[in-house]
Amino acid sequence: MNIVVSLPAADKTEWWCQMLRDLMPDWNVYPIDKVPDPDAVTYSVLWRPATGSMRPFRNLKAIVSLGAGIDHVLADEQLPTHVPIIRTVGTDLTQRMKEYVALHVLRHHRELPAIQANQARQLWEQIVVPPATQRRVGVMGLGNLGAVAADLLKQIGFEVRGWSRSPKDLPGIQCFSGAEGFGAFLEGTEILVCLLPLTESTRGILNADTFNRLKRGASIVNAARGPHLVDSDLVEALNSGQISSATLDVFHVEPLPNTHPFWTNPKITVTPHVASLIDAPTGSKIVAKNIRTFQETGTVADLADAKRGY
């Protein structure tokens, strides 16, 4: 029983391999460039695989995505379409996302970007903001991560709304769904958080039309996927004042190129895809459990739907 591991960085690939070897001593675990017999590989564990990299492994039983999303896997146009994809989710990843969303929603709520700009100018200005109970926050995407993030924001005191593809019912949160509910969800929203899966219907959803439906001066937090955002539309909205500030953790190209204007825009906070970053010591335990369960039963709770995109 052989497992192949593929990550963009060789050092992280070996880190994951060693963690999985320790947890699964009865399995052989190889970096993708050191597999002695491709036909003996039955599981692949990967993040952002190179196009065609899974084709040599003709006997795969399942592909494990090192994250809650599978869009980076599906981006490989040569991916074997018959192979099930297992998402990697767990309490650790959920906790990290809750922390990230709370941190940056509170930053925008308390006008911290403006306060930091004033500090650079040595300007003492007491910016008065309403309490959280008078601030409307909208969370796009109410799956595993979005639902708990929305609930935490509600506990802090925000007026929280949620929007998803299909109807959801979350205590204390006004939920909207589908294209017919999108406009009503956006109306009056002052801080918009995107935690959507990336699908053809959500690609480019953070665009000029969306921004213009928000309350003027709203803030954006995108911790989902880079292609959700139309970059030029955000820059124009920031220049016009329709959007006052943004926190971006994900981008069309990662790492974000040094020449990208987001780096130097004072109204944008750039974080390097760390909102819910999975680490090998924690993530390998989830991966090992999922592989063993799939091997024994042929399914797992976190099996993705490739046709749906998540």
Secondary structure, DSSP 8 states (H G I E B T S, - for coil): -EEEEE-SSHHHHHHHHHHHHHH-TTSEEEEGGG-S-GGGEEEEEESS--TTTTTT-TT-SEEEESSS--HHHHT-TTS-TTS-EE----HHHHHHHHHHHHHHHHHHHTTHHHHHHHHHTT---------GGG-EEEEE--SHHHHHHHHHHHHHT-EEEEEESS---BTTBEEEEHHHHHHHHHTT-SEEEE-----TTTTT-BSHHHHHHS-TTEEEEE-S-GGGB-HHHHHHHHHHTSEEEEEE---SSSS--TT-GGGG-TTEEE--S-TT---HHHHHHHHHHHHHHHHHHS--TTB--TTTT-
